[in-house]
Amino acid sequence: MNSLVRRIVEVPKSGSVEYITDGIGHVRILGTEVSASGPYSSGTIDYSYRKAGDRTWYPLGRVDQGDAGLGKGFNPLTVDPVQDVVYGFDAGPSGRQALYRIKLDGSGKKELVLGRDDVDVDELIVIGRQRRVVGVGYATDKRRAEYFDPALKTLAAALGKALPGKPQVDFVSASEDESKLLLFAGSDVDPGQYYLFDKGTHKLESLLPARGQLEGMKLAEMKPVTFPASDGTMIPGYLTIPPGSDGRNLPAIVMPHGGPSSRDEWGFDWLVQFFAVRGFAVLQPNYRGSSGYGADWYQKNGFQSWRTAIGDIDDAGKWLVSQGVAAPGKLAIVGWSYGGYAALQSGVAEPGLYKAIVAIAPVTDLERLRRDHVDYTDYKIVDRFIGHGEHVASGSPAQNAATISAPVLLFHGSWDINVNVGHSRLMADKLRDAGKTVEYIEFPDLDHQLDDAAARTKILSMSDAFIRKMLNR
């Protein structure tokens, strides 16, 4: 019976930044930030745990974000009360992130659950109100799931074969007794559909599409590819060719992802699909500086190691031309957030490679980015992430605007708290001062995501028209 009676189960502890329960009413993990001078965050957290039935805190380990923003140490995620363990991520034997579990019985026994030599294991799959751990996920050429639960493993495989197009199947949620499951199934050419599965009757009921407006529209296939960087390193990415095209002599777009500590994955991407359906080939490179491929690939992150990251992105464009995918002189670059920074910085590093640059909510000046965080508790983390040295000036497109030869189109929201709108304003001013071609569109009262139908429609239509005009000059 639900009584709705409320009681205090844990009194806040000074410096605490995270609590993790076992899902049945007991706080088992405590994260406490290691003190930093002044009001700033240190980026280092000490974790403690409790044994079952014991209110005493015992040391579990430390997670240090580090200077480059790549965390080190066991990062706890969820507690399994049946096994009396905590699951979390830490560096595996190959140096890439792996899934571990640690016993909470006082022994401190740490067991490797799953690690890989090629990519980071980065997703813990849980289900139901108790957040029961049922599997783990990672992305190679496509996202993969390995289920610990035999029944779910069998069900996922069966549904993946039975549903149209053999999409990827994700278990989103479940009823309290897990007799009913909420599923999501989608693919690169299918934005996805939500389903309800009844274990008792084996009935699969369609609930609603993720993007109903696209039903019946032929979308473009996204294919995993690799291409060589200038130093011979093979860079993974995804190439999307317009539907019905032979993939030759097309107008083409390089589209670096945001982050930089992120990566692109196979699946439906509304921005990619728009340009592909409009006749563009689109290449998304997982350049060095991306997450998901281990510390060596991440390097010092995409700002401190901008020459490597931007070099890989520019090599993506050169590869499109060398393979005959991109027609000569028909190459553009489009990016959002760090991707917008990369688009602009590519114009600095390789003037003339791209005939048009579209940057949405971009970072344009690394020193300004540092100053933007002076009054926030994450200042020391951002300061270490950006670093100090000549790369700060040389890696700031606003400070090198005179080098850019391609016309630039900028978009930004005035309420952006991820990247201050001043970055695009500064970039536009610097380009105009240098006599360059630039158009800047600012959206009042919108944030970093520009999550507004009218705004996104304008971004898409203006970008399409702008790129076509510049490629056909």
C-alpha positions in Angstrom: 0.0 0.0 0.0 1.2 3.5 -0.8 0.9 5.6 2.3 2.6 8.8 1.0 4.3 9.2 4.3 7.5 11.2 4.0 10.5 10.9 6.2 14.1 12.1 6.1 16.5 9.2 5.2 19.7 11.3 4.8 20.9 14.6 6.3 22.9 16.6 3.8 26.6 16.5 4.3 28.9 19.5 3.7 30.7 19.2 0.4 28.4 16.5 -0.9 27.7 16.6 -4.6 26.2 13.1 -5.2 24.2 10.4 -3.5 23.4 7.0 -5.0 20.7 4.7 -3.5 20.2 1.0 -3.9 16.7 1.6 -5.3 15.0 0.2 -2.2 15.4 3.2 0.1 19.0 3.0 1.3 21.7 5.6 0.5 24.8 3.5 -0.3 27.2 5.9 -2.1 28.3 9.4 -1.3 30.3 11.7 -3.5 32.1 14.6 -1.7 34.1 17.2 -3.7 37.7 17.7 -2.7 38.0 21.3 -1.5 39.2 24.0 -3.9 40.3 27.6 -3.1 37.6 30.2 -3.1 34.1 29.3 -4.5 35.5 27.2 -7.4 34.9 23.6 -8.1 38.0 21.3 -7.9 36.7 18.7 -10.4 37.8 16.0 -8.0 35.3 13.9 -6.0 36.0 11.4 -3.2 33.5 8.6 -3.1 32.4 6.6 0.0 30.1 3.7 0.5 28.1 2.0 3.2 27.8 -1.7 3.8 24.3 -3.2 3.9 22.7 -2.3 7.2 25.6 -0.1 8.3 25.5 3.7 8.5 29.3 4.1 8.6 30.9 5.6 5.5 34.0 3.7 4.1 36.3 5.0 1.3 35.5 3.8 -2.2 37.8 5.8 -4.4 38.5 9.2 -6.1 37.5 10.5 -9.5 39.7 13.3 -10.9 38.5 15.2 -13.9 42.1 16.1 -14.8 43.5 19.0 -16.8 42.2 17.8 -20.1 38.6 17.0 -18.9 39.0 13.2 -19.2 38.1 11.7 -15.8 40.4 9.3 -14.0 39.3 6.8 -11.4 36.3 4.6 -10.7 33.1 6.6 -11.3 30.2 4.8 -9.6 26.8 4.8 -11.3 24.3 2.5 -9.7 24.0 0.0 -6.9 22.6 -3.5 -7.3 21.3 -4.5 -3.8 20.8 -8.2 -4.7 24.5 -8.6 -5.7 25.5 -5.9 -3.1 27.8 -4.2 -5.7 28.2 -0.8 -7.3 28.6 -0.6 -11.0 30.8 2.1 -12.6 33.3 3.1 -15.2 37.1 3.2 -15.0 40.0 2.7 -17.3 40.2 -0.8 -18.6 43.3 -3.0 -19.4 43.5 -1.4 -22.9 43.4 2.1 -21.5 39.8 2.5 -22.8 36.9 3.0 -20.5 35.4 -0.2 -19.2 32.6 -1.3 -16.9 33.5 -2.6 -13.4 31.7 -3.6 -10.3 32.9 -3.3 -6.7 31.6 -5.4 -3.8 30.1 -3.3 -1.0 30.6 -5.9 1.7 33.9 -4.4 2.9 36.2 -6.5 0.8 36.6 -3.9 -1.9 36.8 -6.6 -4.5 36.8 -5.0 -8.0 35.8 -7.0 -11.0 36.0 -6.2 -14.7 32.6 -6.7 -16.3 33.3 -5.6 -19.8 36.2 -3.8 -21.6 37.2 -3.5 -25.2 40.4 -2.9 -27.1 38.8 -0.6 -29.7 36.3 1.7 -28.1 35.1 2.9 -24.7 32.3 1.0 -22.9 30.2 4.0 -22.1 26.6 3.0 -21.3 25.1 1.1 -18.4 21.7 -0.3 -19.4 19.2 -0.3 -16.5 15.5 -1.0 -16.5 12.4 -0.4 -14.4 11.8 1.7 -11.3 14.5 -0.1 -9.3 17.0 0.7 -12.1 18.0 -3.0 -12.4 21.2 -3.4 -14.3 20.5 -5.6 -17.3 23.4 -4.8 -19.7 26.1 -2.5 -21.0 26.5 -0.6 -24.3 29.2 0.8 -26.5 29.6 2.2 -30.0 31.8 0.7 -32.7 30.6 1.4 -36.2 27.1 1.1 -34.6 25.9 1.1 -31.0 25.9 -2.3 -29.5 24.3 -3.7 -26.4 25.4 -6.7 -24.4 22.6 -7.9 -22.1 23.3 -9.7 -18.8 19.7 -10.6 -18.5 19.2 -13.7 -20.8 15.5 -13.0 -21.4 16.1 -9.4 -22.5 19.0 -10.5 -24.7 16.7 -13.0 -26.5 13.9 -10.5 -26.8 16.1 -7.7 -28.1 17.5 -10.1 -30.8 14.1 -11.3 -31.8 12.6 -7.8 -32.0 15.6 -6.6 -34.0 14.9 -9.3 -36.6 11.1 -9.0 -36.6 10.6 -5.2 -36.8 10.7 -3.6 -40.3 14.2 -2.6 -41.4 15.8 -4.5 -38.5 16.3 -1.4 -36.4 18.3 -1.1 -33.2 16.0 -1.8 -30.2 16.4 0.0 -26.8 14.5 -0.9 -23.6 13.3 2.5 -22.4 11.4 1.6 -19.2 9.2 -1.0 -17.6 6.2 -1.5 -15.3 7.0 -2.1 -11.6 6.9 -5.9 -12.1 8.6 -5.6 -15.5 5.7 -7.5 -17.1 5.3 -4.6 -19.6 8.2 -3.0 -21.4 8.5 0.3 -23.2 10.7 0.0 -26.3 12.2 2.3 -28.8 13.3 1.1 -32.2 14.9 3.1 -35.0 17.7 3.3 -37.5 19.6 5.7 -39.8 16.6 5.8 -42.2 13.9 5.6 -39.5 13.6 8.3 -36.8 12.1 5.7 -34.6 9.0 4.3 -33.1 7.9 3.6 -29.5 6.3 0.3 -28.7 4.7 -1.4 -25.7 5.6 -5.1 -25.2 3.5 -7.4 -22.9 5.6 -10.3 -21.7 2.6 -12.3 -20.7 0.7 -12.1 -24.0 3.8 -11.5 -26.2 1.9 -8.7 -27.8 3.8 -5.8 -29.3 1.8 -2.6 -29.6 2.8 0.5 -31.6 2.5 3.6 -29.5 3.8 6.6 -31.4 6.4 7.7 -33.9 9.3 9.9 -32.8 8.9 12.1 -35.9 5.5 11.4 -37.4 5.9 14.1 -40.1 8.7 12.1 -41.7 6.6 8.9 -42.2 6.8 7.8 -45.8 9.7 10.0 -46.7 12.7 8.2 -48.2 15.8 9.1 -46.1 19.5 8.7 -46.7 21.5 5.7 -45.5 24.4 6.5 -43.1 27.5 4.3 -43.8 30.5 3.9 -41.4 33.7 4.8 -43.2 37.4 5.4 -42.4 39.7 7.8 -44.1 43.5 8.6 -43.6 44.7 11.6 -41.7 47.8 13.4 -43.0 50.0 11.3 -40.6 48.5 8.0 -41.8 46.1 7.5 -38.8 42.8 6.1 -39.9 39.9 8.3 -38.8 36.4 6.8 -38.3 33.3 8.6 -39.4 29.9 8.4 -41.1 29.2 9.2 -44.7 25.6 9.9 -45.8 24.8 10.0 -49.5 21.5 11.5 -50.9 18.8 9.0 -51.6 19.1 7.6 -55.1 22.5 9.1 -55.7 25.5 7.2 -57.1 27.6 9.1 -54.6 29.8 10.9 -57.2 30.6 14.5 -57.9 28.2 15.9 -55.3 28.1 19.1 -53.4 29.4 17.9 -50.0 29.5 19.0 -46.4 31.9 18.1 -43.6 30.0 18.2 -40.3 32.2 17.9 -37.2 30.3 17.1 -34.0 30.1 19.3 -30.8 31.7 18.6 -27.5 34.6 18.2 -28.3 34.3 15.4 -25.7 31.6 13.6 -27.7 31.3 11.5 -30.8 29.0 10.9 -33.7 27.1 7.6 -33.9 25.2 5.7 -36.5 21.5 6.5 -36.5 18.9 9.1 -37.5 20.3 12.7 -37.4 17.9 15.4 -38.4 20.6 17.9 -39.4 22.4 15.3 -41.6 19.2 14.0 -43.1 18.1 17.5 -44.1 21.2 18.2 -46.1 21.3 14.7 -47.6 17.7 14.9 -48.8 18.6 18.3 -50.3 21.3 16.6 -52.4 24.4 17.0 -50.3 26.9 14.3 -49.3 27.6 14.6 -45.6 30.7 13.3 -43.8 30.8 13.3 -39.9 34.4 12.6 -38.7 35.2 11.3 -35.3 38.4 13.3 -35.2 41.1 12.9 -32.6 39.8 14.8 -29.6 36.5 12.9 -29.7 35.5 10.8 -26.8 34.7 7.1 -27.1 38.0 5.9 -28.3 40.2 6.1 -25.2 42.6 8.6 -23.7 45.2 8.4 -26.5 42.6 9.3 -29.1 41.2 12.1 -26.9 44.7 13.6 -26.5 44.6 16.9 -24.6 41.0 17.6 -25.9 39.9 19.4 -29.1 41.0 22.8 -27.9 44.5 22.1 -26.5 45.1 19.7 -29.3 43.3 21.8 -31.9 45.9 21.2 -34.6 45.3 17.5 -34.5 41.5 17.7 -34.3 41.2 20.4 -37.0 43.7 18.6 -39.1 41.6 15.4 -39.0 38.5 17.4 -39.9 40.2 19.1 -42.9 41.5 15.7 -44.0 37.9 14.5 -44.1 37.2 17.2 -46.6 40.2 16.4 -48.7 39.2 12.7 -48.6 35.8 13.5 -50.0 37.4 15.3 -52.9 40.0 12.6 -53.5 37.4 9.9 -53.6 35.3 11.8 -56.1 32.4 12.0 -53.7 32.7 15.8 -53.5 32.8 17.7 -56.8 35.8 20.0 -57.2 35.1 23.3 -55.6 31.8 22.0 -54.0 32.9 21.6 -50.4 31.4 23.3 -47.3 31.6 22.8 -43.6 28.8 23.0 -41.0 29.1 22.7 -37.3 27.2 23.4 -34.0 28.9 24.4 -30.7 32.5 22.9 -30.8 31.5 21.8 -34.3 31.0 25.5 -35.1 34.3 26.3 -33.6 35.9 23.6 -35.7 34.2 24.9 -38.9 35.6 28.4 -38.3 39.1 27.2 -37.2 39.2 25.0 -40.3 38.8 28.2 -42.3 41.9 29.5 -40.4 44.0 26.3 -40.8 43.1 25.5 -44.5 42.0 28.7 -46.2 40.3 27.9 -49.5 39.5 24.2 -48.7 35.9 25.1 -47.9 33.8 27.5 -50.1 31.3 28.1 -47.3 31.3 28.0 -43.5 28.2 27.7 -41.3 28.8 27.9 -37.6 26.0 27.5 -35.1 26.5 28.7 -31.5 30.3 28.4 -31.9 33.2 29.1 -29.5 35.3 31.7 -31.3 37.8 32.9 -28.7 39.4 30.6 -26.1 40.5 33.3 -23.8 37.0 34.7 -23.8 35.6 31.3 -23.1 37.8 31.2 -20.0 36.7 34.7 -18.9 33.0 33.7 -19.4 33.4 31.2 -16.5 35.2 33.5 -14.0 32.0 34.1 -12.0 31.0 30.4 -12.0 32.0 27.5 -9.8 33.4 25.6 -12.7 36.0 28.2 -13.6 39.0 26.1 -12.5 37.8 23.1 -14.4 37.3 25.3 -17.6 40.6 27.0 -17.0 42.4 23.6 -16.9 40.4 22.3 -19.9 41.4 25.3 -22.1 45.0 25.3 -20.8 47.6 28.0 -21.2 50.1 28.6 -24.0 50.3 29.7 -27.6 47.4 27.4 -28.7 45.0 29.8 -27.0 45.6 32.6 -29.5 46.4 30.5 -32.5 43.4 28.3 -31.8 40.9 31.2 -31.6 39.2 31.9 -34.9 38.2 35.4 -33.9 41.8 36.3 -33.4 42.7 34.9 -36.8 39.7 36.1 -38.8 41.8 37.8 -41.4 43.1 34.4 -42.5 39.6 33.1 -43.3 38.7 33.3 -47.0 35.4 31.5 -47.2 32.1 33.3 -46.6 30.7 32.7 -43.1 27.1 32.3 -41.9 26.7 32.5 -38.1 23.7 31.6 -35.8 23.4 32.1 -32.1 20.8 32.4 -29.3 20.9 35.4 -27.0 20.3 33.2 -23.9 23.0 30.7 -24.6 24.6 29.7 -21.3 26.8 27.0 -22.8 28.6 29.4 -25.2 27.9 33.1 -24.6 26.4 34.9 -27.5 29.3 37.3 -27.4 31.4 34.7 -29.2 29.4 35.1 -32.4 29.1 38.8 -32.1 32.8 39.1 -31.7 33.4 36.8 -34.7 31.1 38.7 -36.9 32.8 42.0 -36.0 36.3 40.6 -36.6 35.3 39.2 -40.0 33.7 42.5 -41.0 36.8 44.5 -39.8 38.9 42.2 -42.0 36.7 42.8 -45.0 35.3 39.3 -45.1 31.9 38.1 -46.2 29.8 37.3 -43.1 26.1 37.1 -42.2 25.0 36.8 -38.5 21.6 35.8 -37.3 20.8 36.1 -33.6 17.7 34.5 -32.0 16.3 36.4 -29.0 15.6 34.4 -25.9 16.8 31.1 -27.2 19.5 28.9 -25.6 22.4 26.8 -27.0 20.1 24.1 -28.5 17.9 26.7 -30.4 15.1 24.3 -29.7 12.4 26.2 -31.5 10.6 25.1 -34.7 10.7 28.6 -36.3 14.4 29.1 -35.4 15.5 25.7 -36.7 13.5 26.1 -39.9 15.3 29.4 -40.5 18.7 27.8 -39.7 18.1 25.0 -42.2 16.6 27.1 -45.0 19.2 29.9 -44.7 22.1 27.4 -44.5 20.9 25.5 -47.5 20.5 28.7 -49.6 23.8 30.1 -48.4 25.8 27.0 -49.2 24.3 26.6 -52.6 25.0 30.2 -53.5 28.6 30.0 -52.3 29.3 26.7 -54.0 27.9 27.9 -57.3 29.8 31.2 -57.5 
